[in-house]
């Protein structure tokens, strides 16, 4: 059955509702068989597909051990543990040599911590749950020990926050992803499209959908890497077998592709603006004295929305290297790739829009009472880059500010002056409280917020 959402203005709302409902960790979106409609596989085929169960049909292997009982025909019977030579195990029930009932598989060689479900006549059938050694979780449906039907992947995010995130939604057929699938990207974007025969996001109609679930880059991708794409907008959403199928309309705009910057190169197409940023923000003269240009909201923006990205040259961390703030005034983010100490900078004339406007995050000015905070975004053009997201609702035309978070003992001279003035106005705060970018606005005195 196919359900349509033909109103382009409301399509993103329908899509958001579907994504939200299928991303609730404690809720099973496919608990009812009518809603999931597993792919109709009527018999086992050894020639096609990929087995989910690495212990399938291995009972007769040499060096295998069975902890349970045998029946009069010398077949495995009842409950026990089957231990294989490579460390893989199956713990569950057998009837006359065939698995029947609930069981659990562990496979160190395949990095499977547990695979739980129900076996019938030797095959894993119905709802299954697989947990990998890195705590990733796959939930879905099996037919004849292969994934067949709807599947979602849940990953435990441990960077800064500890949460579980649904990172993949789609369907499998004979153990391989097929049809329309969705892959979540850090920061809230999605790669979506009809996957190829190997289950990869490869083809000429793959899209990267920005967090507004409306703006997109549509075109050619190879294994989820953007090769050539142009701006598009969501105009319709269909729902086929409980999987959202977006319809896009192409817009005018230059082609772009993945071109991660280096220590000396900012990437291709430095003058091609980002279509999402173009909808969210604009550059105008800042209200900050001496602040030059600043970023302003083009529309009303809700708390938690991504508003700007910060791409630039990538500077590796070097122990003992002294910071030269005369040439590093835009070097404000640390750990753009989460771990290495790599920083992003826009040196020299790249700070001017006539030379660089692929991202606009560098135009956001500092404030000790910010309305934005920094995060990270997996961008189809630039890779993992810092981004800014709102701390509260923002009105159209309001200037956007970020707390730069410099070390007050190793910072530009203007920042040292600014923090001294801020502390004079707010004697209730000490130096490190003022310098902490995570200090919540709601913890500040009310009169400061009103001012």
C-alpha positions as CSV (number, residue, x, y, z in Angstrom):
1,X,0.0,0.0,0.0
2,X,1.3,3.5,-0.9
3,X,0.2,6.6,1.1
4,X,0.9,10.0,-0.4
5,X,1.6,13.4,1.0
6,X,1.3,15.7,-2.0
7,X,1.3,19.1,-0.3
8,X,4.9,20.2,-0.6
9,X,4.5,22.6,2.3
10,X,3.5,19.8,4.6
11,X,5.7,17.1,3.2
12,X,8.5,17.8,5.6
13,X,6.1,17.5,8.5
14,X,4.9,14.1,7.4
15,X,8.5,13.0,6.9
16,X,9.5,14.3,10.3
17,X,6.6,12.5,11.9
18,X,7.7,9.2,10.2
19,X,11.4,9.7,11.2
20,X,10.5,10.5,14.8
21,X,8.1,7.6,15.2
22,X,10.7,5.2,13.8
23,X,13.5,6.7,15.9
24,X,12.0,6.1,19.3
25,X,14.4,3.6,20.9
26,X,11.9,2.1,23.3
27,X,9.1,1.8,20.8
28,X,9.0,-0.9,18.2
29,X,7.8,0.7,14.9
30,X,7.2,-2.8,13.3
31,X,5.6,-4.7,16.1
32,X,2.5,-5.5,14.0
33,X,2.9,-7.9,11.1
34,X,0.4,-5.9,9.0
35,X,2.5,-2.8,9.2
36,X,5.8,-4.5,8.4
37,X,4.7,-7.0,5.8
38,X,8.0,-8.9,5.6
39,X,9.3,-9.8,2.1
40,X,7.6,-13.1,1.0
41,X,10.4,-15.7,1.1
42,X,8.9,-19.2,0.9
43,X,12.0,-21.3,1.0
44,X,15.7,-21.3,1.8
45,X,18.2,-20.6,-1.0
46,X,21.8,-21.4,-0.5
47,X,22.8,-19.7,-3.8
48,X,21.5,-16.2,-3.0
49,X,21.5,-13.7,-0.2
50,X,23.6,-13.2,3.0
51,X,23.0,-15.2,6.1
52,X,22.5,-13.3,9.3
53,X,23.2,-16.3,11.6
54,X,27.0,-17.2,11.4
55,X,26.3,-20.5,13.2
56,X,23.6,-21.7,10.7
57,X,23.8,-25.5,9.9
58,X,27.2,-26.0,11.7
59,X,26.1,-28.6,14.2
60,X,28.1,-31.4,12.5
61,X,31.4,-29.5,12.3
62,X,34.4,-31.1,13.8
63,X,35.5,-29.9,17.2
64,X,31.9,-28.7,17.9
65,X,30.6,-29.4,21.4
66,X,27.0,-29.7,22.7
67,X,26.2,-29.3,26.3
68,X,22.7,-30.7,26.2
69,X,21.0,-34.1,25.6
70,X,20.6,-36.3,22.6
71,X,17.5,-38.2,21.5
72,X,17.3,-41.9,20.7
73,X,18.4,-41.1,17.1
74,X,21.5,-39.4,18.4
75,X,20.2,-35.9,17.4
76,X,20.5,-32.8,19.6
77,X,17.5,-32.4,21.8
78,X,16.2,-29.9,24.4
79,X,18.1,-26.9,25.7
80,X,21.8,-26.5,25.7
81,X,24.8,-24.6,24.2
82,X,26.5,-25.5,20.9
83,X,30.1,-24.4,21.0
84,X,32.0,-24.2,17.7
85,X,35.8,-24.4,17.0
86,X,36.1,-20.7,16.2
87,X,34.4,-19.5,19.4
88,X,30.9,-19.0,18.0
89,X,28.1,-20.4,20.1
90,X,24.4,-21.0,19.9
91,X,22.4,-21.3,23.1
92,X,18.8,-22.4,22.8
93,X,16.4,-25.3,22.0
94,X,16.6,-28.2,19.6
95,X,13.9,-30.7,18.5
96,X,15.2,-33.8,16.7
97,X,18.4,-32.1,15.7
98,X,16.8,-28.8,14.4
99,X,16.7,-25.5,16.3
100,X,13.2,-24.7,17.5
101,X,12.3,-21.9,19.8
102,X,14.1,-19.0,21.4
103,X,17.8,-18.8,21.1
104,X,20.9,-16.6,21.2
105,X,24.0,-16.6,19.0
106,X,27.4,-15.1,19.9
107,X,30.1,-14.8,17.3
108,X,33.5,-13.2,18.3
109,X,34.8,-13.8,14.7
110,X,31.9,-11.7,13.3
111,X,31.9,-9.2,16.1
112,X,28.4,-10.2,17.2
113,X,27.8,-9.9,20.9
114,X,24.3,-11.4,20.7
115,X,21.8,-12.3,18.0
116,X,18.4,-13.2,19.6
117,X,15.2,-14.5,18.0
118,X,13.1,-17.5,17.4
119,X,14.2,-20.5,15.3
120,X,11.7,-22.8,13.5
121,X,12.8,-26.1,11.8
122,X,16.4,-24.9,12.0
123,X,15.9,-21.4,10.6
124,X,15.9,-18.0,12.3
125,X,12.4,-16.6,11.6
126,X,10.5,-13.4,12.5
127,X,11.7,-10.6,14.7
128,X,15.4,-10.5,15.6
129,X,17.8,-8.3,17.5
130,X,21.5,-8.2,16.8
131,X,24.0,-6.4,19.0
132,X,27.6,-5.9,17.8
133,X,30.7,-5.7,19.9
134,X,30.7,-1.9,19.6
135,X,27.1,-1.9,21.0
136,X,25.4,-1.1,17.7
137,X,22.0,-2.7,17.5
138,X,20.1,-4.1,14.4
139,X,16.4,-4.7,14.8
140,X,14.4,-6.3,12.0
141,X,12.8,-9.3,10.5
142,X,14.2,-12.6,9.3
143,X,13.1,-15.3,6.9
144,X,15.2,-18.5,6.6
145,X,18.0,-17.0,8.6
146,X,18.4,-13.9,6.3
147,X,17.2,-10.4,6.9
148,X,13.9,-9.9,5.0
149,X,11.7,-7.0,5.7
150,X,12.1,-3.7,7.7
151,X,15.3,-3.1,9.6
152,X,16.7,-0.3,11.7
153,X,20.2,0.3,13.1
154,X,20.8,2.0,16.5
155,X,24.2,3.4,17.4
156,X,25.3,4.5,20.9
157,X,26.6,8.0,20.6
158,X,29.3,8.7,23.2
159,X,30.8,12.0,22.1
160,X,29.8,14.8,24.6
161,X,26.4,13.2,25.1
162,X,25.5,9.6,25.8
163,X,22.5,8.7,23.7
164,X,21.1,6.0,21.4
165,X,20.5,7.2,17.8
166,X,18.7,5.4,15.0
167,X,21.2,5.7,12.1
168,X,19.6,3.5,9.4
169,X,16.1,2.8,8.3
170,X,15.0,0.6,5.3
171,X,14.2,-2.9,4.1
172,X,16.3,-5.9,3.4
173,X,15.8,-8.7,0.9
174,X,17.7,-12.0,1.2
175,X,20.1,-10.3,3.6
176,X,20.9,-7.2,1.5
177,X,19.4,-3.7,1.8
178,X,17.1,-2.9,-1.1
179,X,14.7,-0.2,-2.2
180,X,14.5,3.2,-0.5
181,X,16.7,3.4,2.5
182,X,17.7,6.2,5.0
183,X,21.1,6.8,6.7
184,X,21.3,9.4,9.5
185,X,24.4,11.7,9.5
186,X,25.9,13.5,12.4
187,X,24.1,16.8,12.9
188,X,20.7,15.6,11.6
189,X,21.1,15.3,7.9
190,X,20.1,12.1,5.9
191,X,21.4,10.3,2.9
192,X,18.4,8.6,1.1
193,X,17.7,6.9,-2.1
194,X,17.2,3.5,-3.8
195,X,20.3,1.5,-2.9
196,X,22.1,-0.6,-5.6
197,X,22.3,-4.4,-5.8
198,X,25.0,-4.4,-3.1
199,X,22.8,-2.3,-0.7
200,X,25.0,0.8,-1.1
201,X,23.9,4.4,-1.6
202,X,25.2,4.5,-5.2
203,X,23.3,5.9,-8.2
204,X,22.3,9.1,-10.0
205,X,19.2,9.9,-7.8
206,X,20.6,9.8,-4.3
207,X,20.0,12.8,-2.1
208,X,21.5,14.4,1.0
209,X,18.6,15.9,2.9
210,X,19.5,18.7,5.3
211,X,18.1,18.9,8.9
212,X,15.1,21.0,7.8
213,X,13.9,17.9,5.9
214,X,13.2,20.1,2.9
215,X,16.5,21.3,1.4
216,X,18.6,18.7,-0.4
217,X,21.5,18.1,-2.7
218,X,20.4,15.6,-5.3
219,X,22.5,13.7,-7.8
220,X,25.2,11.1,-8.2
221,X,26.6,9.3,-5.1
222,X,29.0,6.4,-4.8
223,X,28.7,4.3,-1.6
224,X,27.3,7.4,0.2
225,X,30.0,9.7,-1.1
226,X,28.7,12.7,-3.1
227,X,30.2,12.7,-6.6
228,X,28.1,15.4,-8.3
229,X,24.9,16.9,-7.0
230,X,22.8,20.1,-7.2
231,X,20.2,21.9,-5.0
232,X,16.7,20.4,-4.7
233,X,13.7,20.7,-2.6
234,X,11.3,18.1,-1.1
235,X,7.9,18.4,-2.8
236,X,6.1,15.1,-1.9
237,X,6.5,12.1,0.4
238,X,5.1,8.6,-0.4
239,X,5.0,5.8,2.1
240,X,5.6,2.3,0.6
241,X,5.6,-0.7,3.0
242,X,6.1,1.8,5.9
243,X,9.3,3.3,4.3
244,X,9.2,7.0,3.4
245,X,9.9,7.7,-0.3
246,X,10.7,11.4,-0.9
247,X,10.1,13.2,-4.2
248,X,12.4,16.1,-5.0
249,X,12.3,19.0,-7.5
250,X,15.6,20.2,-8.8
251,X,16.5,23.8,-8.4
252,X,18.9,26.0,-10.3
253,X,22.4,26.0,-8.8
254,X,25.9,24.8,-9.4
255,X,27.0,21.2,-9.1
256,X,29.0,20.4,-6.0
257,X,30.8,17.3,-4.8
258,X,32.7,15.9,-1.8
259,X,36.0,17.7,-1.4
260,X,37.4,17.6,2.1
261,X,39.8,20.4,2.8
262,X,43.4,20.0,3.7
263,X,46.0,22.0,5.7
264,X,46.6,24.3,2.7
265,X,43.4,24.0,0.6
266,X,39.8,24.9,1.5
267,X,38.1,22.6,-1.0
268,X,36.5,23.0,-4.4
269,X,33.9,25.7,-5.3
270,X,34.7,28.2,-2.5
271,X,32.2,30.7,-3.9
272,X,29.3,28.3,-4.2
273,X,27.0,29.0,-1.3
274,X,25.4,26.2,0.8
275,X,21.6,26.0,-0.1
276,X,20.6,25.3,3.5
277,X,22.6,28.2,4.9
278,X,21.1,30.4,2.3
279,X,17.6,29.6,3.6
280,X,18.6,30.1,7.2
281,X,21.0,33.1,7.5
282,X,22.4,36.2,5.8
283,X,25.5,38.3,6.3
284,X,25.0,42.0,7.3
285,X,26.9,44.5,9.4
286,X,27.2,43.4,13.0
287,X,25.7,45.2,15.9
288,X,28.9,44.5,17.8
289,X,31.3,47.5,17.8
290,X,34.3,46.7,15.7
291,X,32.7,43.3,14.8
292,X,32.6,43.9,11.1
293,X,30.1,41.6,9.5
294,X,27.8,39.2,11.4
295,X,25.2,36.5,10.8
296,X,21.4,37.2,11.0
297,X,18.4,34.9,10.9
298,X,16.5,35.0,7.6
299,X,13.4,33.5,9.3
300,X,12.2,32.5,12.7
301,X,14.3,29.7,13.9
302,X,13.4,27.2,16.6
303,X,15.7,26.2,19.5
304,X,18.1,23.4,18.5
305,X,18.1,24.1,14.8
306,X,21.4,24.0,12.9
307,X,22.0,27.5,11.4
308,X,25.6,27.6,10.0
309,X,28.6,25.5,9.1
310,X,32.3,26.3,9.5
311,X,34.6,24.8,6.8
312,X,38.1,25.9,6.3
313,X,41.7,24.6,6.2
314,X,42.3,21.8,8.6
315,X,45.2,22.3,11.0
316,X,46.6,19.3,12.8
317,X,47.4,19.6,16.5
318,X,51.2,20.0,17.1
319,X,52.5,19.6,20.6
320,X,54.3,22.7,21.9
321,X,53.4,24.9,19.0
322,X,52.6,28.5,20.2
323,X,49.5,30.1,18.9
324,X,49.9,33.2,16.7
325,X,46.7,35.1,17.3
326,X,47.7,37.8,14.8
327,X,47.1,35.3,12.0
328,X,44.6,32.9,13.7
329,X,41.6,35.1,14.5
330,X,39.2,32.7,13.0
331,X,40.6,29.5,14.5
332,X,37.8,29.0,17.0
333,X,36.9,25.3,16.8
334,X,38.8,22.3,18.2
335,X,38.4,18.6,17.5
336,X,36.5,18.9,14.3
337,X,36.9,15.2,13.8
338,X,36.1,14.4,17.5
339,X,39.5,13.1,18.6
340,X,42.7,14.4,17.0
341,X,42.8,18.0,18.1
342,X,42.4,19.1,14.5
343,X,41.2,22.7,14.1
344,X,39.5,24.6,11.4
345,X,40.7,28.0,10.2
346,X,40.1,30.5,7.5
347,X,43.4,32.4,7.0
348,X,44.1,35.6,5.1
349,X,41.7,36.9,2.6
350,X,39.4,33.8,2.8
351,X,37.5,35.6,5.6
352,X,35.9,37.9,2.9
353,X,32.8,36.8,1.0
354,X,34.3,37.7,-2.3
355,X,36.9,35.0,-1.8
356,X,35.0,32.3,0.2
357,X,31.3,31.7,0.9
358,X,30.9,27.9,0.8
359,X,30.1,28.1,4.5
360,X,29.3,31.2,6.6
361,X,30.0,30.1,10.2
362,X,33.1,32.2,10.3
363,X,30.9,35.3,10.2
364,X,29.2,34.6,13.5
365,X,30.5,37.0,16.2
366,X,31.3,36.2,19.8
367,X,29.1,37.0,22.8
368,X,29.4,35.8,26.4
369,X,25.7,35.4,26.4
370,X,25.3,33.5,23.1
371,X,22.1,32.4,21.4
372,X,23.9,29.6,19.6
373,X,26.3,26.8,20.6
374,X,28.8,24.8,18.5
375,X,28.3,21.2,17.5
376,X,29.5,19.0,14.6
377,X,28.0,18.2,11.2
378,X,28.8,15.5,8.7
379,X,28.5,17.6,5.5
380,X,28.3,16.0,2.0
381,X,30.7,18.5,0.6
382,X,33.1,19.2,3.5
383,X,33.1,16.1,5.7
384,X,32.9,16.5,9.5
385,X,33.0,20.2,10.2
386,X,31.9,22.4,13.2
387,X,28.4,23.9,13.0
388,X,26.3,26.3,15.1
389,X,22.9,25.4,16.5
390,X,20.5,27.6,18.4
391,X,20.2,27.6,22.2
392,X,16.7,29.2,22.1
393,X,14.1,30.4,19.6
394,X,15.4,33.1,17.3
395,X,13.4,35.8,15.7
396,X,13.7,36.7,12.0
397,X,16.4,39.5,11.7
398,X,18.0,38.7,15.0
399,X,21.8,38.5,15.0
400,X,23.3,35.2,15.9
401,X,26.1,34.9,18.5
402,X,28.5,32.1,19.6
403,X,30.6,31.9,22.7
404,X,34.1,31.3,21.2
405,X,35.3,29.5,24.2
406,X,38.9,30.7,24.0
407,X,41.3,29.8,26.9
408,X,41.4,33.2,28.7
409,X,45.2,32.6,29.3
410,X,45.9,32.0,25.6
411,X,43.6,34.1,23.5
412,X,43.6,37.1,21.1
413,X,44.0,40.5,22.7
414,X,40.5,41.6,21.8
415,X,39.0,38.6,23.6
416,X,41.1,39.3,26.8
417,X,39.7,42.9,26.7
418,X,36.2,41.7,26.2
419,X,36.3,39.1,29.0
420,X,37.7,41.7,31.4
421,X,34.8,44.1,30.6
422,X,32.3,41.3,30.9
423,X,33.6,40.4,34.4
424,X,33.4,44.1,35.5
425,X,29.7,44.1,34.5
426,X,29.1,40.7,36.1
427,X,31.1,40.5,39.4
428,X,29.1,37.4,40.4
429,X,31.1,35.4,37.8
430,X,34.7,34.4,38.0
431,X,37.1,34.2,35.0
432,X,36.5,30.5,34.2
433,X,32.7,30.8,34.5
434,X,32.8,33.6,32.0
435,X,35.1,31.6,29.7
436,X,33.0,28.5,29.7
437,X,30.9,28.2,26.5
438,X,28.7,25.6,28.1
439,X,27.5,28.0,30.8
440,X,23.7,28.1,30.4
441,X,22.0,31.4,29.7
442,X,19.2,30.4,32.1
443,X,21.7,30.3,35.0
444,X,22.6,34.0,34.5
445,X,20.9,36.8,36.5
446,X,17.5,37.7,34.9
447,X,18.6,41.3,34.4
448,X,21.5,40.2,32.2
449,X,19.2,38.2,30.0
450,X,16.8,41.1,29.6
451,X,19.7,43.5,28.7
